[in-house]
């Protein structure tokens, strides 16, 4: 029993220290904790564990997002080995051990090189039968070019990291951090438009840099976790106010009192002053992320994987739930202070 109490004490201390050292955790816990204290509601009934994360959409796996690609049924290396066009080197790379194992962005780079150099090679080929075979391969690769682009970005390991929800909430004032993620999205979309127009020229280093930014940022997952936590905080706060008004109205005479003034101070300082700006920043970032994800879908120009479509719907539903909780919270607090003959002005 002593050991259990000691373990519990250590866990509680760890949570407190985490909240103190993590600005996001402090913002997420300060308002509901103080509101609970001043309203004097039973925390076991009206609140939830601050680390509880709900309403999270599970990202599709790479396998669910990956498009199967058609491969040439002819060995180009055999009939191009005596030809001096640069495509020979590209085909050699594709047929190497590493080339055969290439996936995602590495495969896209090889396909880019093939599609860039194939037209020049066609001009130099004297064997028209050989040229016809090469033309057929080029046409096949052009037709599936957007699937190659999709596999390199959306079906990548980097995207899995970007959308992982095994992460911490977004830090306050994360504009610099989020910009790297958004720049990577913009690069991917710009490259997709170029590939739609059969413009395959890009620098390998640039594409790999932006993929790394996706992976390192984990921003899509962090936004999901942040939004889920915010939704939980808002719904918990609504329940606490409703419980207080049901069991022991804050202003039974319809006039403000000391307790009501303390509640207003908590709202103005910790909700309007801290939580609300954090909510706005997170939701703006989420809106842009969802817009980019929709654009990725449109740009593909193919039938989308069912798991992807379902996931996007879940993300939109989660955001709608957050926005509804935000509106309901404002309405709940407005009614509370109306019944006390009070108004809210903002942080002091």
N, C-alpha and C positions, 0 to 999 in steps of 0.2 A: 504493500500500500504506500509506504514511504517512497519507494522507487517510482511509483506511478505519479504521485504528487510532484516529485522532483522533475519528472519528464514533462508533465503538464505545465509546470512553472517555466521551464526552459522554452517550451513552445510558445507560450504567451509572450514572454520577453522577446523572443525572436520576431514575433509578429509586430510588437510595438516598435522595436528597433528598425524593422523594415519600413514601417509607416513613416518613421521619423527621417530616415535617410532617403526615401524614395518620394520625390515631389508628387508624382502621380498618385501613389498610394495614399499620401497624406490628403490630397484633394478629394479622393474618392471616399475616404473614411471620416473626414472631419465633420462634414455637414450632417450626415445621418447619425453619427455618434452624439453630437451636441443636441440635435433635434430630439433624439430619443431621451436624452438626459433631462431636458427642460420640459418635455411633454409628460414625462414620468409614465411611460407605457412599458408593458412587460416585454423586454427584448426577446424572450424566448418565443413569444407568440407573433410579434409584429415585425421582427427583423430577421435577416438571414446572415450567414457567415460572410464577412467582407470579401473573402477569397472565392466565394461561390461564383462560378461563371456559367451562365445558362444562355440559351437561345443561340448557340453557336452552330453555324452551318459547316458540315464536314466537307472539306475540299475533295474533289475527285482524285483518284490515283492517277499516276502517269499512264498506266495501262488503259484506264478508262478514257483518257484524253488523246491517246496516240492513234494516229491514222496509219493504216497499213498502206505501204507504197508498192507500186509495181516496179519490178526490176527488169533490165534488159535481158533477153534470153540469148544474146549473142556475146561472144567474147571480143570486145573491141580491141583488146591488146593484141590479139592474134593478127588481125588484118590491118592494124595501124602500126605494127612494129617497124615496118620499113618506111613509113611515112614520116616526113620531117615536120609536120605541123605540131603545134604545142599541145594539142589535145592528147597526144601520145603520153606526155608526162602526167597529165591529169588522170588518164585511165590507169596508168601505172600506179599512181597513188591510191586510186579507188580499189585496185586489185591487190594491194599490199595487205599484210596482216592487220595493220592498224586501220587501213581504209575499209576493210570488210567489217571491222568492229565499230566503225564510226556511228555515233548516234546523235540525235539532237542537233546542236549548233555545228558540231564537226561535220556531220553529214550535209548540212546546209552549205557549208563552205565548199565542200567537194562538188555539190550540185551547181553552185554558183560558177565555179571554175569551168565545169563542163559546158554549161550553157553560154558562157562568155566566149570560150575558145572554139566551140563546135562550128559556128558559122564560117569562120576563116578556114577551118579544115575542109569543110564541104567544097569550098572554092578550089582547093588544090587537088582534090581527089579526081583521078582520071577514070577510075573504075566506077561506072554509073550504077552498077548493082550494089557496090559497096556504099556509094553515096546514098542510094535509096534506103539501105538499111540504117545508115547513120541518121538520115532525116526522120525515119520512123522513131528512132530512140529519142532524138531531140524533141519531136512532137509529144511523145509520151511524157517526157520530163517537164515540158512546158505546161501540159495539162494538169500535172499534179504539183506544180510549183508552190501553190498556196498551202497545200498539205505539208510540204517540206518546211515552209515558213512557220506554220502552226506548231508542228512537232518540235521545232528548234526553240520556240518561245513558250507556248502554253503547256506543252507536254514535257517540259524540261524539269530537271532536278531543281534548278534555280527557282522555277515557279512554285514547286512544292514547298521550298523554304520560304518563299515570299508569302504564301498563304497558310503556313503552319500556325495553328492556334496554341501551340505549346510555347508561348512567349509571354512577356510582360506587357502591360498596357503602354500606350504611347506616352512619352514624356511631355509635359507642358511645353508650349512654344517649340514645336518640333519642325518648324518650317524648313530649316536647312536639311534635316534628316529626310523629311518627306520629299523634298525637291529631287533628291537622287533617284528615288523610286519613280516619281512622275516623269523625270527626264528619260529614264529607261523605257517606260511605257511609250512616251512620245517617239523615241528612237525606233522601237519595235513597230509602231504603227506607220511611221514614215517609211521604214524599210518594206513593210507590207504593201504600201501603196506603190512603191517602186517595183516590187515583184509583180504586182497586178499589171503594171505597164511593161513588163518584161525588161525592166532595168535592173540588172543583177549586180551592179558595181557598188561595193562597199568594202570598208576595211575590216578585216577579221578582228583586229585588236579592239576596234570600236564596239563591235557586237559583243565580244566577250566581256568587255568592261561593263557594259550595261547589264548583261546577265549577272555579273558578280554583284552589281548594285542591288538587283532584285534579291539575290540570295542573302546578302549581308544585312539588308534593311529589314527584312521580315515584316514589312510595313502593312501589308494587307491583313495578315494574321493579327498584328498588334492593334490595328483599327477594329477588327472584329471583337477582340477581347475587351478593348476599351469601351466599345459601344454596349457590349453585353453587361459589363460592370456598371456603366452609367444607367442602363435600363433597370438593373437590379436596385441601384441606389434610389432612383426616382420612384419605382413602384413600392419599395420599402417605406420611403418617406410618406407617400400617399396613405399607405395602410396605417402608419403610426398616427397621422393626423385624424384619420377617420375613426380610429380606435379611441383616441382622446375625446373627440366630439361625441362619440356614442356613449362612453362611460362617464365622462366628467367634462362637460363643455368648458372651453378655455375662458369664455366670457359669459357666464350664466345670466348676467343682468343686461347684456348687450352693450356694456361699457368696457373700455379698455382697462386693464389692470397691470400690475407689475409683471406677472407671468407672461402676459401677452406681449409686453414690450421686450421681454427677453427673447421670446420666440421671433419677434420681428428683427431684433438685432442679429440673431443667428442666421435668419434668412438673408438679410442684407449683406452681412459680412462673409458668410461661408458659402451661400448659394449664389447670390448675385455677384459677389465680389470674386469668388474663386471657381466654384463648380460650373457656373453658367458659361464663362469664357472658355473653359476647357471643353465643355460640351460643344460649343459652337465651332471651335477649332477642329475637333475630331469629326464632327458631322460634315464640315466643308471638305475635309480631306477625303472622307468616305464617299461623298457625292462625286468627287473627281475620279476616284478609283473605280466606282461603279460605271461611270461614263466611259472610262477607258476599256473596261472589260466588255461592255456592250459593243464598243467600236471594234475590238478584236474579233468578236463574234461576226459582226457585219462584214468585216474585211476578208474573212475566210472564204466566203462565197460558196460554201458547201453546207450540207446538212450537218448541223452541230451534234456532237455527242450528247446523248440524252442526259448523262450525268452532269455535264457542264450546264445545260439549260436548267436543270433542277437546282443546281447549286446557286446559279445567279438568281433564281426566283427566291430561294431561301435567304440570300443576302439582302434582297430588296424587302422581303417580309420582316427581317430582323431590324432593318433601318426604320421601316414603318412602325414597328412596335416601339422602338426608341422614341420616335417623334410623337407618337400617341401618348406615351408615358410623360414626355416633356410637357405637352399641352395639358394633360390631366393634372399634372403637378401644379402648374400655374393656376389653373382653375380652382383646385382644391385650396391652395394657399390664399387666393383672392377671396373665396367664400369665408375662409376662416377669419380673415381680418375684417371683412365686411360686417360680420356678426359681432365684431368688437369695436366697430366704428373707427377703424384705423385704415391707413393707407401705407404702401411700401414705396420708398423713394430710391433705394439703392444703397450701395456700400458707403459707409461714413469714414 
